[in-house]
């Protein structure tokens, strides 16, 4: 039986708990022209869909949430229902494309059918066109979403074998299975306890690590400083892009002895600092805590969500770009050493051992309550390094989209493609009138860091001469 994991189901529950949240993720592929005919595009994609598990499946919920929802075949499946075509408004530039993407992503997917759709976007300047690939977050995380993207384009990336069509259990069988699972929970917990008793050394180490990780995660219970960055969100979105060079980010990392993720997060920190100052607010040490999803994926044949989390405070109070980057690196390294990632993974998987109904109700309740602990979500996903093509047309750019919810007015997804790194910034429309400011601030900080890196590299060469 293909059942949603607790984390997958949580994305549905969060959406149910907030009418202004739409928890779909997406990528935008910009291609060289001309755009293909409608049937040509549909035939090309539908021929590849069997590579993707669950492409014919919809979500089926049990009465009273007795158990987690399951994936069942859509007996009215029609692939053409999931394909749409639209023209970008004149002048067809990047801003016009982003405005259209924001509009399309604000609409929820139809849960009576499989939770994905494609939009062909025509009319981009330079004779180009784009494909918006949209799927619900309960279907995939960032890593698997990128792998699905590669499966739909022409690459040399190996793909999973065709998904077998399972025979769907009937409603009575699902209910009976849920009852049996509820009855088995005490026995499952007893077995787990027995394993712990038989391995006392391992148990002590795991408890110590868990305590260390829980201490780090507990810091997130301290509310962030109140600011305009968090609060109620409306139904509409803004979407903007920042662009960078992966080669230059690596050069920054080499000089400052930091990772790509450090540099990415430091530039996002700079943008939040600039935004607070622009709005006349003080960038305090506790102003911005971000949720950073961390992949713990081991099963690459699966497409479900396999993620943990980190919850660092971003040093928006630090003005100097180099000092800010160094502090970001120090904090992320500290969180990794604190076992926060491992503990987060244990917590996200803990729902496998408790009844689903209280999880479901708790998430819906939490979605309706104000939270002041986390201000934003930032995710960095490595994308394809090799060029992609579709119907003989080169993919010129890949842009990511991440949803926002739970009073988070800003979300940032970062995706690499070849040497290009693109920051996709999602903002609440009503509370973020500073259109384009955030993405430009990211680019300014990366330019400043690269200039500092070049000076540092030059100084090293001079000293060694």
Secondary structure, 3 states (H helix, E strand, C coil): CCECCHHHHHHHHHHHHCCCCCCEEEEEEEECCCCCCHHHHHHHHHCCHHHCCCCCEEEECCHHHCCCCEEEECCCCCHHHHEEEEECCCCCCHHHHHHHHHHHHCCCCCCCCCCEEEEEEEEEHHHEEEEEEEEECCCCCHHHHHHHHHHHCECCCCCCCCCCCCCCCCHHHHHHHHHHHHHHHHHHHHHHHHHHHHCHHHHHHHHHHHHHHHHHHHHHHCCCCCCCCECCCCCCEEEEEEEEEHHHHHHHHHHHCCCHHHHHHHHHHHHHHHHHHHCCCCCCCCCCEEEEEEECCCCCCCCCCCEEEECCECCCCCCCHHHHHHHHHHHHHHHHHCCHHHHHHHHHHHHHHCCHHHHHHHHHHHHCCCCCCCCEEEEEECCCCCCCEECCEEEEEEEEECCCCCCECEEEEEEEECCEEEEEEEEECCCCCCCCHHHHHHHHHHHHHHHHHHHHHHHHHHHHC
